[in-house]
Amino acid sequence: MKLEWIKSSYSTSSGPDCVEVATPDEGQVLVRDSKNPTGPRLALTPTAWAAFLPHATAR
């Protein structure tokens, strides 16, 4: 199965924080560094992802 990765709107091509997210099924959210697409991925439950988002988007 080919994953559809979506780049964060907070990511920039020149910045250090380039995050992409994919949801292969309803039971997990995958997160990766878009500068290293073959590198490690973080797998989270949807509940953990929802709890993390407010911290990631806070400025």
Backbone bond lengths (Angstrom), bond angles and torsions (degrees), N, CA, C in turn:
res aa  C-N    CA-C-N  psi(-1)  N-CA   C-N-CA  omega(-1)  CA-C   N-CA-C  phi
1 M - - - 1.435 - - 1.533 108.68 -
2 K 1.315 116.42 129.40 1.459 121.57 176.83 1.524 109.00 -88.52
3 L 1.320 115.43 126.81 1.460 120.48 -179.12 1.522 110.74 -82.94
4 E 1.322 115.91 145.03 1.458 121.51 173.21 1.525 107.50 -99.17
5 W 1.335 115.70 107.91 1.458 122.04 -178.93 1.516 109.39 -91.16
6 I 1.322 116.31 136.23 1.460 122.84 -179.85 1.520 107.67 -117.97
7 K 1.343 115.62 124.07 1.464 120.35 -179.65 1.527 109.67 -78.33
8 S 1.312 115.17 138.74 1.460 121.15 177.83 1.520 110.45 -61.38
9 S 1.309 116.55 142.22 1.466 120.58 176.70 1.528 110.70 -68.71
10 Y 1.324 117.80 -14.95 1.462 121.92 176.92 1.525 111.58 -85.26
11 S 1.330 118.62 -10.62 1.454 122.52 -179.27 1.518 110.23 -83.20
12 T 1.316 114.97 146.11 1.456 121.20 173.88 1.518 108.35 -127.27
13 S 1.314 116.98 156.92 1.463 119.67 -178.30 1.521 112.02 -69.28
14 S 1.324 117.75 -24.77 1.465 120.04 -177.97 1.524 112.97 -102.39
15 G 1.320 117.96 -10.48 1.461 121.15 -176.04 1.511 112.95 -84.38
16 P 1.326 116.09 166.47 1.458 120.53 -178.96 1.529 113.65 -78.75
17 D 1.326 118.08 -16.95 1.458 121.55 -174.32 1.520 110.68 -106.47
18 C 1.311 115.98 92.03 1.465 121.05 -179.48 1.522 108.57 -119.19
19 V 1.315 115.60 102.41 1.461 121.39 -174.40 1.519 109.57 -115.56
20 E 1.329 115.63 138.02 1.460 122.15 174.47 1.518 108.68 -125.33
21 V 1.323 115.36 149.93 1.457 122.07 -177.46 1.520 109.18 -129.52
22 A 1.324 116.19 142.23 1.468 121.87 174.13 1.518 108.16 -136.10
23 T 1.327 115.95 148.45 1.469 121.14 177.42 1.527 108.32 -125.32
24 P 1.328 116.43 89.58 1.464 119.93 -177.72 1.526 113.67 -67.22
25 D 1.313 116.59 -26.37 1.466 121.54 176.41 1.520 107.80 -156.30
26 E 1.284 117.16 177.91 1.463 120.56 -176.95 1.523 113.25 -74.08
27 G 1.321 118.16 -7.81 1.450 120.88 -175.63 1.506 115.64 -97.43
28 Q 1.352 117.96 -3.39 1.453 118.28 -179.88 1.520 112.04 -154.66
29 V 1.324 113.65 157.55 1.461 122.68 174.61 1.523 105.63 -125.37
30 L 1.330 117.07 125.10 1.461 121.49 178.39 1.517 109.17 -100.66
31 V 1.336 116.41 140.57 1.455 122.81 -179.91 1.522 107.39 -128.97
32 R 1.348 116.25 137.40 1.462 120.04 177.69 1.525 110.22 -145.14
33 D 1.309 115.06 165.17 1.459 123.14 173.88 1.523 107.00 -84.50
34 S 1.324 117.52 118.94 1.465 120.12 -176.02 1.525 112.16 -66.52
35 K 1.321 117.74 -19.43 1.461 120.23 177.24 1.527 111.43 -78.84
36 N 1.318 117.47 -11.85 1.461 122.61 -179.48 1.534 108.65 -135.96
37 P 1.342 117.69 68.16 1.467 120.40 -172.69 1.533 114.97 -64.52
38 T 1.325 118.40 -19.94 1.465 119.51 177.78 1.522 111.77 -97.92
39 G 1.322 116.32 3.73 1.463 121.24 -179.67 1.512 112.37 -80.29
40 P 1.319 116.32 -167.22 1.458 121.00 -177.50 1.522 112.87 -65.26
41 R 1.309 114.35 153.81 1.466 122.47 177.35 1.512 108.38 -124.22
42 L 1.305 114.28 144.44 1.457 121.01 175.25 1.518 107.61 -99.04
43 A 1.327 117.48 127.77 1.461 122.04 178.82 1.530 108.48 -107.67
44 L 1.332 115.50 123.84 1.453 121.66 -178.71 1.525 110.30 -124.25
45 T 1.309 115.44 154.75 1.460 118.75 170.25 1.525 107.46 -76.26
46 P 1.311 118.16 156.89 1.473 119.38 176.07 1.529 112.53 -56.97
47 T 1.324 118.17 -34.67 1.463 121.39 178.85 1.529 111.01 -66.28
48 A 1.322 117.29 -43.93 1.465 121.06 178.06 1.525 110.60 -65.30
49 W 1.325 117.89 -41.19 1.466 122.00 178.16 1.534 110.35 -61.13
50 A 1.327 117.20 -45.55 1.466 121.02 179.93 1.527 111.02 -63.16
51 A 1.320 117.82 -36.65 1.463 121.14 178.31 1.529 111.64 -70.55
52 F 1.321 117.44 -31.20 1.466 122.59 -179.00 1.533 112.94 -76.96
53 L 1.308 117.53 -35.73 1.475 121.72 -173.26 1.532 114.98 -52.68
54 P 1.314 120.94 -45.69 1.474 118.56 179.98 1.524 113.08 -58.92
55 H 1.336 117.46 -32.24 1.460 121.52 179.34 1.525 110.67 -74.66
56 A 1.314 116.89 -35.77 1.467 121.22 -178.56 1.520 112.14 -73.61
57 T 1.308 117.33 -28.17 1.456 120.14 -176.20 1.524 113.24 -98.43
58 A 1.324 117.28 -4.45 1.472 120.63 179.04 1.518 109.49 -68.85
59 R 1.305 115.33 139.51 1.468 119.39 178.87 1.486 110.51 -115.69
